[in-house]
């Protein structure tokens, strides 16, 4: 169960939803998460974003989108590369320039998740 957080202060609700769809489709396509396994926090229109417009030689502008994906550890670098590539393809199709995409994968263990009721469901019933 990845938990996705998208921050795009220049985005209206329609663009945010399109970004959420793009991230979800990339996760399904590249990492193989189930299509109905969708947990997202989408934030846009308001606030302030501070970013380096040329960090690591990528030219970005105020259309910058920050994506954090919290997921269980164990995916290799090639799978992560496949996700980044799929995500760039999907956000471009949704109208966002991939150069404005900043992604952070945050891996954790089974005991780092609770899905309600103050329980550690993954510890009691580990996923396959």
C-alpha positions as CSV (number, residue, x, y, z in Angstrom):
1,X,0.0,0.0,0.0
2,X,1.8,3.1,-1.1
3,X,0.8,6.3,0.4
4,X,1.2,9.2,-2.1
5,X,1.5,12.9,-1.3
6,X,1.4,15.4,-4.1
7,X,2.2,19.1,-3.6
8,X,1.6,21.3,-6.5
9,X,0.8,24.8,-5.4
10,X,0.1,26.0,-9.0
11,X,-2.5,23.3,-9.5
12,X,-6.2,23.6,-9.5
13,X,-8.4,20.6,-8.3
14,X,-8.7,19.2,-11.9
15,X,-4.9,19.2,-12.4
16,X,-4.3,17.7,-9.0
17,X,-6.7,14.8,-9.8
18,X,-4.9,14.3,-13.1
19,X,-1.5,14.2,-11.3
20,X,-3.0,11.7,-8.7
21,X,-4.2,9.5,-11.6
22,X,-0.8,9.7,-13.3
23,X,1.1,8.7,-10.1
24,X,-1.3,5.9,-9.4
25,X,-1.2,4.6,-13.0
26,X,2.6,4.6,-12.9
27,X,2.7,2.7,-9.7
28,X,0.3,0.1,-11.1
29,X,2.2,-0.2,-14.4
30,X,5.8,-0.2,-13.0
31,X,5.7,-1.6,-9.5
32,X,2.6,-3.8,-9.8
33,X,0.4,-2.4,-7.0
34,X,-3.2,-3.5,-7.2
35,X,-5.4,-1.1,-9.1
36,X,-7.7,-0.5,-6.2
37,X,-4.8,0.2,-3.7
38,X,-5.0,4.0,-3.8
39,X,-4.2,6.3,-0.9
40,X,-3.3,9.9,-1.8
41,X,-3.1,13.3,-0.3
42,X,-3.4,16.0,-3.0
43,X,-2.5,19.6,-2.2
44,X,-2.5,22.6,-4.5
45,X,-3.7,26.2,-5.0
46,X,-2.1,28.0,-2.2
47,X,0.9,28.0,0.0
48,X,4.4,28.6,-1.0
49,X,7.0,26.4,-2.6
50,X,10.8,26.9,-2.4
51,X,12.9,25.1,-4.9
52,X,16.1,25.4,-6.9
53,X,15.1,26.1,-10.5
54,X,18.3,24.5,-11.9
55,X,19.3,21.8,-9.4
56,X,21.2,18.9,-11.0
57,X,20.9,20.6,-14.4
58,X,17.1,20.3,-14.7
59,X,15.4,23.5,-15.5
60,X,12.1,23.8,-13.5
61,X,9.6,26.6,-13.0
62,X,6.6,27.5,-10.8
63,X,4.8,24.5,-12.3
64,X,7.0,22.3,-10.1
65,X,5.2,19.2,-8.6
66,X,6.6,17.4,-5.5
67,X,5.6,13.7,-5.2
68,X,6.4,11.6,-2.1
69,X,5.6,7.9,-2.2
70,X,5.7,6.0,1.1
71,X,6.0,2.3,0.4
72,X,7.4,-0.9,1.8
73,X,11.1,-1.5,1.4
74,X,12.4,-4.1,-1.0
75,X,12.1,-2.6,-4.5
76,X,15.4,-2.5,-6.4
77,X,16.9,0.4,-8.3
78,X,15.8,-0.8,-11.7
79,X,12.2,-1.0,-10.5
80,X,12.5,2.5,-9.1
81,X,13.9,3.7,-12.5
82,X,11.0,2.1,-14.2
83,X,8.6,3.9,-11.9
84,X,10.3,7.3,-12.5
85,X,10.1,6.7,-16.3
86,X,6.5,5.6,-16.2
87,X,5.6,8.6,-14.0
88,X,7.2,11.1,-16.4
89,X,5.2,9.5,-19.2
90,X,1.9,9.7,-17.3
91,X,2.4,13.3,-16.0
92,X,3.2,14.4,-19.5
93,X,0.0,12.9,-20.8
94,X,-1.8,14.7,-18.0
95,X,-0.4,18.1,-19.1
96,X,2.6,18.5,-16.7
97,X,6.1,18.9,-18.0
98,X,8.2,16.1,-16.6
99,X,11.1,18.5,-16.0
100,X,8.9,20.0,-13.2
101,X,8.5,16.6,-11.4
102,X,10.5,16.1,-8.2
103,X,10.0,12.6,-6.6
104,X,11.0,11.1,-3.3
105,X,10.5,7.4,-2.5
106,X,10.3,6.8,1.2
107,X,10.7,3.1,2.1
108,X,9.8,1.5,5.4
109,X,9.1,-1.8,7.0
110,X,5.9,-3.7,7.9
111,X,5.8,-2.3,11.4
112,X,5.7,1.2,10.1
113,X,2.1,1.0,8.9
114,X,-1.3,1.2,10.7
115,X,-4.5,1.1,8.7
116,X,-6.8,2.1,11.6
117,X,-7.9,1.1,15.1
118,X,-4.5,1.6,16.5
119,X,-3.3,-1.7,15.1
120,X,-0.3,-2.8,13.1
121,X,-2.1,-4.9,10.6
122,X,0.9,-5.8,8.5
123,X,2.7,-7.3,11.5
124,X,-0.3,-9.5,12.3
125,X,-1.1,-10.5,8.7
126,X,2.0,-9.8,6.5
127,X,1.1,-9.1,2.8
128,X,2.4,-11.5,0.2
